[in-house]
Amino acid sequence: MAVPTPSPIKRGLVRRLRQQAWFTTVKGGIHQSFAPYKAKYPFITYQLVTAPSEFTWGGTEVRAMFDVFAWSVDSVEAENLDALIAEALHDAALDVGEQRLLLCRRMGATPTGPTTDSTGRRIYQIGGSYAVWTDTQ
């Protein structure tokens, strides 16, 4: 049996967000780790924080943790987008390929303050951490 990886979880997370009706308002799209230099606002980023494996009797659990952020030049837009992301992902039935989903849950907010982008424009990054656990049998 092949050792499971977090790749199907990443695909399921991104697919779930792209399927939301509101995703069309995310002009800059969704990006892993960081957005391209000239990405339009708002956009979403996600980052795998950790994904340790737990070897159980006859299977393997992947206990992944992701940070997912909304970025915008408007703090209210970033907060609203973060709320929509939380609604879409908290207790969601993600498609994780051949793995079996055990848990997809927002574990908490990840506070960040306003910052500036490369043009000096003030931007807001608001998001949370999500635990996604899967297993194989």
C-alpha positions as CSV (number, residue, x, y, z in Angstrom):
1,M,0.0,0.0,0.0
2,A,1.3,3.4,-0.9
3,V,1.8,5.9,1.9
4,P,-1.0,8.6,1.6
5,T,0.0,12.2,1.0
6,P,-1.8,15.5,1.6
7,S,-2.0,16.1,-2.2
8,P,-5.6,14.8,-2.5
9,I,-6.6,16.9,0.4
10,K,-5.2,20.1,-1.2
11,R,-7.1,19.3,-4.4
12,G,-10.3,18.7,-2.4
13,L,-9.9,21.9,-0.5
14,V,-9.3,24.0,-3.6
15,R,-12.1,22.2,-5.5
16,R,-14.6,22.9,-2.7
17,L,-13.8,26.6,-2.7
18,R,-14.0,26.9,-6.5
19,Q,-17.4,25.3,-6.4
20,Q,-18.9,28.1,-4.3
21,A,-21.2,30.5,-6.0
22,W,-19.4,33.5,-4.4
23,F,-16.0,32.3,-5.8
24,T,-16.7,34.3,-9.0
25,T,-16.2,37.5,-6.9
26,V,-12.6,36.4,-6.1
27,K,-11.0,38.3,-9.0
28,G,-7.4,37.2,-8.2
29,G,-8.3,33.5,-7.8
30,I,-6.8,31.0,-5.3
31,H,-3.1,30.4,-4.9
32,Q,-0.9,28.0,-3.0
33,S,1.5,29.7,-0.5
34,F,1.6,33.1,-2.2
35,A,-0.1,35.0,-5.1
36,P,1.7,36.2,-8.2
37,Y,3.2,39.7,-8.1
38,K,0.4,41.4,-10.0
39,A,-2.6,39.3,-8.7
40,K,-5.9,41.2,-8.6
41,Y,-7.6,41.7,-5.2
42,P,-9.4,40.0,-3.7
43,F,-7.7,36.6,-3.8
44,I,-7.3,33.6,-1.6
45,T,-4.1,31.8,-0.5
46,Y,-3.7,28.5,1.3
47,Q,-0.7,26.9,2.8
48,L,-0.1,23.4,4.2
49,V,1.3,23.9,7.7
50,T,1.8,20.3,8.7
51,A,0.6,16.8,7.7
52,P,1.9,14.1,10.0
53,S,0.9,10.5,9.5
54,E,-0.5,8.3,12.2
55,F,0.0,4.6,11.4
56,T,-3.0,2.7,12.8
57,W,-3.9,-1.0,12.7
58,G,-4.3,-1.6,9.0
59,G,-4.3,1.9,7.8
60,T,-2.8,5.4,7.8
61,E,-4.3,8.7,9.0
62,V,-3.1,12.0,7.5
63,R,-3.7,14.8,9.9
64,A,-3.2,17.9,7.8
65,M,-3.4,21.5,9.0
66,F,-3.9,24.4,6.5
67,D,-3.9,28.1,6.8
68,V,-6.4,29.7,4.4
69,F,-6.4,33.5,3.9
70,A,-8.5,36.1,2.2
71,W,-6.6,39.1,0.9
72,S,-8.2,42.4,-0.1
73,V,-7.6,46.2,-0.1
74,D,-10.8,46.5,1.9
75,S,-10.9,45.1,5.4
76,V,-14.6,44.4,5.3
77,E,-14.3,42.5,2.0
78,A,-11.5,40.4,3.5
79,E,-13.6,39.6,6.6
80,N,-16.6,38.8,4.6
81,L,-14.6,36.5,2.3
82,D,-13.0,34.8,5.3
83,A,-16.5,34.1,6.7
84,L,-17.6,32.6,3.3
85,I,-14.5,30.4,3.3
86,A,-15.2,29.3,6.9
87,E,-18.8,28.4,5.9
88,A,-17.6,26.5,2.9
89,L,-14.9,24.5,4.7
90,H,-16.1,23.9,8.3
91,D,-17.5,20.4,8.5
92,A,-17.4,20.1,4.7
93,A,-17.5,16.8,2.9
94,L,-14.3,17.2,0.9
95,D,-13.5,14.9,-2.0
96,V,-10.1,13.5,-1.0
97,G,-9.8,10.9,-3.7
98,E,-9.0,7.4,-2.5
99,Q,-8.6,8.5,1.1
100,R,-11.5,8.7,3.4
101,L,-12.4,12.0,5.0
102,L,-12.6,11.9,8.8
103,L,-12.6,15.6,9.6
104,C,-12.6,19.0,8.0
105,R,-12.9,21.7,10.6
106,R,-11.9,25.4,11.2
107,M,-9.8,25.3,14.3
108,G,-9.5,29.0,14.8
109,A,-8.7,32.4,13.4
110,T,-5.2,33.3,12.4
111,P,-4.9,36.9,13.3
112,T,-2.8,39.2,11.1
113,G,-2.7,42.9,10.9
114,P,-2.9,45.1,7.8
115,T,0.2,45.3,5.8
116,T,1.3,46.9,2.5
117,D,1.9,45.2,-0.9
118,S,4.8,45.9,-3.2
119,T,3.1,49.1,-4.5
120,G,2.7,50.5,-1.0
121,R,-1.0,49.9,-1.1
122,R,-2.6,48.9,2.3
123,I,-3.9,45.4,2.2
124,Y,-5.7,43.1,4.7
125,Q,-5.0,39.4,5.2
126,I,-7.7,37.6,7.2
127,G,-8.1,33.9,7.6
128,G,-8.0,30.7,9.7
129,S,-6.5,27.4,10.3
130,Y,-8.3,24.2,9.2
131,A,-7.7,20.6,10.3
132,V,-8.3,18.0,7.6
133,W,-7.9,14.4,8.7
134,T,-8.1,11.4,6.3
135,D,-7.4,7.7,6.5
136,T,-6.9,4.7,4.4
137,Q,-7.9,1.1,5.2
